[in-house]
Structures are given as structure tokens and as C-alpha cells.
Amino acid sequence: MNAYKNVMKQIHASEDFKRKMQKEMMEFEEKEKRVFMKKVRISVGSLVACAVIAVVAFVNLNNDTTVDLTERIVVDHSAPAASAVVNIEGVITEVGEDGLSFTLDNGMEVVVTDETKLGIDGPTAPPKEEQFFEPTFRVGNLIGGFTEDTSAAPITAAVIYTNWNFENPIR
């Protein structure tokens, strides 16, 4: 009788083991499906991101128009004469992709906005054709300007008086 009970316990234990293993296999398969779907979502998201980047790059490649900054210079001879304060000065070592931001040789990062005045103004100012101001910012140009906040990073220029390359000027 004792042997019979032992055999029955083994059979019962093997059935419990079988049920437990089936349950674990089902849970494992569900986890595998979730992991696969997560990988599919990541792959599709990456593909969409690459497509967006490619479209933006393609649009920017076809937009090679340069901004002529000299058109923004306004000379007002009725303004009062005074000495200009210069706290942005140096030689451009790097120009941003937008063409309106640059880094100077002293490490200062400068951004030119639509509100930035360009050129020299006032009753003693030369005509804009005679000012040392090139139509674009480029590496090697000497910059002289003013900002109200020299501690910002990057600095937003209030005025750029000079943008000139004395070795290789362009007009």
C-alpha cells in the first residue's frame, strides 16, 4: 500500500509540474509577443524619424539663397552723434548653419536676430556702400558690435557695426 501511495504522489507531482510548466510557457510566449511588438514599434518610429530628417535635409539643400545683410543697414543722419560702445569684437572662427550665428576667436558665441541693427548710424556715419560691412557672415571676418547682456550664452547682438574681411573683402 505504501508503494501505491508513493507512485500516486509521483503521478500527481508530475501533473502539477506539467500544469506549472504549461502556465510558465504561456507567460513566456506572451512576454515574447510583447517584446516583438516593442521592437516593431521602435523600428517603425526610427524609420519615421529618419524619413522626417531626410525630408528636412532635402528641403534645406534646395534652399541655398543667401541673405544680403547690407540691405538692412539704415543710415539716419539726423540722429545724434556719439561714440559707439563696442563689447562684441573678434574674428569669426565658425559660422552656424543659419548664417546668422557665429563664434569669435575669443570664444564668444553671437546670434544675430531680426531686431539686430546692422551698420553704423548717425550724422557722422558714412553711406552704407562705404561701410565695412559684408553681405554675409563668414569665417575670417572682423566683427565689431554691441550687446546689452554680455553674460548670456549665446549672446544676442543688439548692433553689429562692422563685418569685414580686410584680407579678402566681398561686396
C-alpha positions as CSV (number, residue, x, y, z in Angstrom):
1,M,0.0,0.0,0.0
2,N,2.8,2.3,0.8
3,A,4.4,1.8,-2.7
4,Y,1.0,2.6,-4.2
5,K,0.8,5.9,-2.3
6,N,4.3,6.9,-3.4
7,V,3.5,6.2,-7.1
8,M,0.3,8.2,-6.9
9,K,2.2,11.1,-5.3
10,Q,4.7,11.0,-8.1
11,I,2.0,11.0,-10.7
12,H,0.2,13.9,-9.0
13,A,3.5,15.8,-8.7
14,S,4.3,15.2,-12.4
15,E,0.8,16.5,-13.3
16,D,1.3,19.6,-11.2
17,F,4.7,20.1,-12.8
18,K,3.1,19.7,-16.2
19,R,0.4,22.3,-15.4
20,K,3.0,24.7,-13.9
21,M,5.3,24.4,-17.0
22,Q,2.4,25.0,-19.4
23,K,1.5,28.1,-17.4
24,E,5.1,29.4,-17.5
25,M,5.3,28.6,-21.2
26,M,2.1,30.7,-21.9
27,E,3.5,33.6,-19.8
28,F,6.8,33.3,-21.7
29,E,5.1,33.4,-25.1
30,E,3.1,36.5,-24.1
31,K,6.3,38.2,-23.0
32,E,7.9,37.3,-26.3
33,K,5.0,38.8,-28.2
34,R,5.2,42.0,-26.2
35,V,9.0,42.2,-26.8
36,F,8.5,41.6,-30.5
37,M,5.8,44.3,-30.7
38,K,8.0,46.7,-28.8
39,K,10.8,46.1,-31.2
40,V,8.5,46.7,-34.2
41,R,7.3,50.0,-32.7
42,I,10.9,51.1,-32.1
43,S,11.8,50.2,-35.7
44,V,8.8,51.9,-37.2
45,G,9.4,55.0,-35.1
46,S,13.1,55.1,-36.1
47,L,12.2,54.7,-39.8
48,V,9.7,57.6,-39.5
49,A,12.3,59.8,-37.7
50,C,14.8,59.1,-40.5
51,A,12.2,60.0,-43.1
52,V,11.5,63.3,-41.4
53,I,15.2,64.1,-41.2
54,A,15.7,63.2,-44.8
55,V,12.8,65.5,-45.9
56,V,14.1,68.4,-43.8
57,A,17.6,67.9,-45.2
58,F,16.3,67.8,-48.8
59,V,14.3,71.0,-48.3
60,N,17.3,72.7,-46.8
61,L,19.6,71.6,-49.6
62,N,17.3,73.3,-52.2
63,N,17.2,76.5,-50.1
64,D,20.6,77.9,-51.0
65,T,19.5,81.5,-51.1
66,T,21.9,83.8,-49.1
67,V,20.6,86.7,-47.0
68,D,22.1,90.0,-48.0
69,L,22.7,91.8,-44.7
70,T,23.7,95.1,-46.3
71,E,20.0,95.7,-47.3
72,R,19.2,96.0,-43.6
73,I,21.7,98.9,-43.0
74,V,19.8,102.2,-42.4
75,V,21.7,105.5,-42.1
76,D,19.9,108.2,-40.2
77,H,21.9,111.4,-40.4
78,S,19.5,113.2,-38.1
79,A,20.4,111.0,-35.2
80,P,22.7,112.5,-32.5
81,A,26.4,111.9,-32.9
82,A,28.1,109.9,-30.2
83,S,30.9,107.3,-29.7
84,A,29.7,103.7,-30.1
85,V,30.2,101.3,-27.3
86,V,31.7,98.0,-28.5
87,N,31.6,94.9,-26.4
88,I,31.4,92.3,-29.2
89,E,34.7,92.1,-31.0
90,G,36.9,89.5,-32.6
91,V,37.4,87.4,-35.7
92,I,34.8,84.8,-36.8
93,T,36.1,81.3,-36.4
94,E,32.8,79.4,-37.1
95,V,29.5,80.3,-38.7
96,G,26.3,78.5,-37.8
97,E,24.1,76.7,-40.5
98,D,21.6,79.6,-40.3
99,G,24.2,82.1,-41.4
100,L,23.2,84.4,-38.6
101,S,25.1,82.9,-35.7
102,F,28.8,82.6,-35.3
103,T,31.7,82.0,-32.8
104,L,34.5,84.5,-32.4
105,D,38.2,83.8,-31.7
106,N,37.7,84.8,-28.1
107,G,35.1,82.0,-27.7
108,M,32.1,84.4,-27.7
109,E,29.0,82.9,-29.4
110,V,26.9,85.5,-31.1
111,V,23.4,85.4,-32.6
112,V,22.1,88.0,-35.0
113,T,18.2,88.3,-34.9
114,D,15.8,90.4,-37.0
115,E,15.9,93.0,-34.2
116,T,19.7,93.4,-34.5
117,K,20.7,96.7,-36.1
118,L,23.4,96.4,-38.8
119,G,25.9,99.0,-39.8
120,I,26.8,102.4,-38.4
121,D,24.1,105.0,-37.8
122,G,24.1,108.7,-37.0
123,P,25.0,112.1,-38.6
124,T,28.7,111.2,-39.0
125,A,28.1,107.7,-40.4
126,P,29.4,107.0,-43.9
127,P,26.9,105.9,-46.6
128,K,26.1,102.2,-46.3
129,E,28.1,101.5,-49.5
130,E,31.3,102.8,-47.8
131,Q,30.8,101.0,-44.5
132,F,33.0,97.9,-43.7
133,F,30.0,95.5,-43.8
134,E,29.9,92.4,-46.0
135,P,26.6,90.9,-47.1
136,T,27.2,87.6,-45.1
137,F,29.0,86.5,-42.0
138,R,31.9,84.2,-42.9
139,V,35.0,82.7,-41.2
140,G,37.8,85.3,-41.0
141,N,35.6,88.4,-40.8
142,L,36.4,91.0,-38.2
143,I,33.3,91.7,-36.1
144,G,32.5,94.8,-34.0
145,G,29.2,95.2,-32.2
146,F,27.3,95.7,-29.1
147,T,25.1,93.7,-26.8
148,E,23.2,94.6,-23.6
149,D,23.9,91.3,-21.9
150,T,27.5,90.0,-22.1
151,S,26.8,87.2,-19.7
152,A,24.3,85.3,-21.8
153,A,25.3,82.2,-23.8
154,P,24.9,82.7,-26.7
155,I,25.0,86.5,-26.8
156,T,22.2,88.2,-28.8
157,A,23.7,91.1,-30.7
158,A,21.8,94.5,-30.4
159,V,24.0,96.1,-33.1
160,I,26.7,94.8,-35.4
161,Y,28.8,97.8,-36.6
162,T,31.5,96.0,-38.6
163,N,31.5,92.7,-40.5
164,W,34.6,92.8,-42.7
165,N,37.4,90.7,-44.0
166,F,40.4,93.0,-44.7
167,E,42.4,90.3,-46.4
168,N,39.6,89.1,-48.8
169,P,36.7,91.5,-48.8
170,I,33.5,90.9,-50.8
171,R,30.8,93.4,-51.7
